[in-house]
Amino acid sequence: MSRTVPSWLEDPVAIVIGEGEGVEAVAHELAAAGATIARGPVAGSHAVAAEAIVAASAAARDPVTLLVHAGGPVSTMRAEKLDLAAWRAGMQAGLDSRFFYAAELAKSLIAQGLTGSILFLDLPEDGGGTVQAAASGGLGNLTKTLAVEWARDGIRVNTIASRVVGGGTKQELRSLGALASYLVSDFAAYVTGSITGIDVDDFLLPGA
């Protein structure tokens, strides 16, 4: 994909978690806008997230100040057929890992007196099955709560909730990447606690 945004990021280090067309489009645009991209694994604990952030900072020789976290694949099984293992795996991929990374990055930034930005990438609540809906609903509330808690520390938290996160046309993916780059930049310095879509379809329920 070609670059679609100006170099408006001042060479921050961004740790990116997740797989798929959407998160790759975002990573591409962040790099084009001036960010250094590091990758991290889905975290099942605070320790895993902290270790990934430390490793990314060491490799870049600069502190991580940006976090982009997409959810992992979750079960689309009907609710009455879900067992505990499938439920927990979906919640870990969709909610737990994002919280662990956000908390550890905030801890690091506050300790160093730095500001930063956290961006979650998510499907709409109707984009999957029961686990997806539960995790997405929780993520929306988590986004708003963390934004309030960390506002005085200069840490912004936003979510892009769009079907494009799961894949789309080249133009849709470019739009996703451009929006992500804007939201983590200083041009969006007063934007926090937002849940944003890419197009009107992201806000329509099936059959609406």
C-alpha positions in Angstrom: 0.0 0.0 0.0 1.2 3.5 -0.7 1.5 6.2 1.9 -1.7 8.1 2.5 -0.8 10.3 5.4 2.0 12.9 6.0 4.9 12.3 8.3 3.1 13.8 11.3 4.5 11.4 14.0 7.8 12.5 15.6 9.4 9.0 15.4 7.6 7.4 18.4 8.0 3.7 19.1 4.7 1.8 18.7 4.1 -1.7 19.9 1.6 -3.5 17.8 -0.3 -6.6 18.8 -2.5 -8.7 16.7 -2.8 -10.2 13.2 -4.9 -9.6 10.1 -5.4 -7.2 7.3 -6.7 -4.4 9.5 -3.8 -4.3 12.0 -1.3 -4.6 9.2 -2.8 -1.7 7.4 -2.5 0.4 10.6 1.1 -0.7 11.2 1.9 0.3 7.6 0.4 3.7 7.9 2.0 4.4 11.3 5.4 3.5 9.8 4.8 5.8 6.9 3.8 8.6 9.2 7.1 8.2 11.1 6.7 5.6 13.8 9.1 2.8 14.6 7.1 -0.4 14.7 7.7 -3.2 17.2 5.6 -6.4 17.6 4.3 -8.1 20.7 2.5 -11.3 21.5 -1.0 -11.6 22.9 -0.5 -11.4 26.6 -2.1 -13.7 29.2 -0.6 -11.8 32.1 0.8 -8.4 33.2 4.3 -10.0 33.1 4.1 -11.0 29.5 2.9 -7.5 28.4 5.6 -5.8 30.5 8.3 -7.9 29.1 7.2 -7.2 25.5 7.2 -3.4 26.2 10.7 -3.5 27.8 12.0 -5.6 24.9 10.5 -3.2 22.3 12.0 -0.2 24.1 15.4 -1.8 24.3 15.4 -2.8 20.6 14.4 0.7 19.5 16.6 2.4 22.1 13.7 4.6 22.9 10.6 4.2 25.2 7.4 2.8 23.7 4.8 5.5 23.8 2.2 4.1 21.4 0.2 0.9 21.7 -2.0 -0.6 19.0 -3.8 -3.7 20.0 -6.2 -5.7 17.8 -8.1 -8.7 19.1 -7.4 -12.2 18.2 -9.8 -14.7 16.5 -12.7 -15.7 18.7 -15.3 -18.4 18.6 -18.5 -17.8 16.7 -20.1 -20.8 18.3 -23.7 -20.4 19.6 -23.9 -19.4 23.3 -25.4 -22.6 24.5 -22.6 -24.6 22.9 -19.7 -22.6 24.4 -17.6 -24.3 27.0 -15.5 -22.5 29.6 -12.2 -22.9 27.6 -13.7 -21.3 24.5 -15.2 -18.5 26.5 -12.0 -17.7 28.4 -9.9 -17.9 25.2 -12.1 -15.4 23.5 -12.1 -13.1 26.5 -8.4 -13.3 26.8 -7.9 -12.4 23.1 -10.6 -9.8 23.1 -10.2 -8.1 26.4 -7.6 -9.4 28.9 -4.5 -8.9 26.7 -5.5 -5.3 25.8 -6.0 -4.5 29.5 -2.6 -6.0 30.4 -0.7 -4.1 27.7 -2.6 -0.8 28.4 -1.9 -1.0 32.1 1.8 -1.9 31.7 2.3 0.9 29.1 0.6 3.4 31.3 2.7 2.3 34.3 5.9 2.8 32.2 4.9 6.1 30.8 3.8 7.6 34.2 7.1 6.4 35.8 9.1 8.2 33.1 6.9 11.3 33.0 6.0 10.7 29.4 2.7 11.0 27.5 1.4 8.4 25.2 -1.5 7.0 23.2 -3.4 3.7 23.2 -5.5 2.5 20.3 -7.6 -0.6 20.3 -8.8 -2.1 17.0 -12.1 -4.0 17.3 -14.9 -5.4 15.3 -18.4 -4.0 16.0 -20.3 -5.9 18.7 -22.4 -7.6 16.0 -19.3 -8.7 14.1 -19.0 -12.1 15.7 -20.7 -14.5 18.2 -21.4 -14.2 21.9 -17.8 -14.0 23.0 -17.1 -11.2 20.5 -20.1 -9.2 21.6 -19.2 -9.6 25.3 -15.6 -8.7 24.8 -16.5 -5.7 22.5 -19.0 -4.4 25.0 -16.4 -4.6 27.8 -13.8 -3.0 25.6 -16.0 0.0 25.0 -16.4 0.6 28.7 -12.7 -0.1 29.3 -11.8 2.5 26.7 -13.9 5.2 28.3 -12.8 4.4 31.9 -9.1 4.3 31.1 -9.4 7.6 29.2 -10.8 9.2 32.3 -8.3 7.7 34.7 -5.2 8.5 32.6 -6.3 11.9 31.2 -4.3 13.9 33.8 -1.3 11.8 33.0 -1.4 12.7 29.3 -2.3 9.2 28.1 -5.1 9.0 25.6 -7.2 5.8 25.0 -9.4 5.3 21.9 -11.0 2.5 20.0 -11.7 2.0 16.3 -14.6 -0.4 16.0 -15.1 -1.4 12.4 -15.8 -4.4 10.2 -12.7 -3.2 8.3 -10.5 -4.3 11.2 -11.2 -7.9 10.0 -10.4 -7.0 6.4 -11.7 -4.9 3.5 -11.0 -3.3 0.2 -7.7 -1.5 -0.4 -9.4 1.9 0.1 -11.1 0.8 3.3 -7.9 -0.5 4.7 -6.2 2.8 3.8 -9.0 4.7 5.5 -8.5 2.5 8.6 -4.7 3.2 8.6 -5.2 6.9 8.1 -7.7 7.2 10.9 -5.4 5.3 13.3 -2.5 7.5 12.5 -4.5 10.6 13.1 -5.9 9.3 16.5 -2.4 8.5 17.9 -1.0 11.8 16.7 -0.8 15.2 18.4 -3.4 16.4 15.9 -5.9 14.4 18.0 -4.5 15.6 21.3 -8.0 16.3 22.7 -9.5 13.1 21.5 -9.7 10.4 24.1 -12.4 7.9 25.2 -13.8 7.7 21.7 -15.1 4.7 19.8 -15.0 5.5 16.1 -16.1 3.6 13.0 -14.9 3.9 9.4 -18.2 4.2 7.6 -21.9 4.3 8.3 -22.2 0.5 8.0 -20.2 0.2 11.3 -23.1 1.8 13.1 -26.0 -0.2 11.6 -27.3 -3.4 13.0 -28.0 -6.2 10.6 -31.3 -5.6 8.8 -31.5 -2.0 9.8 
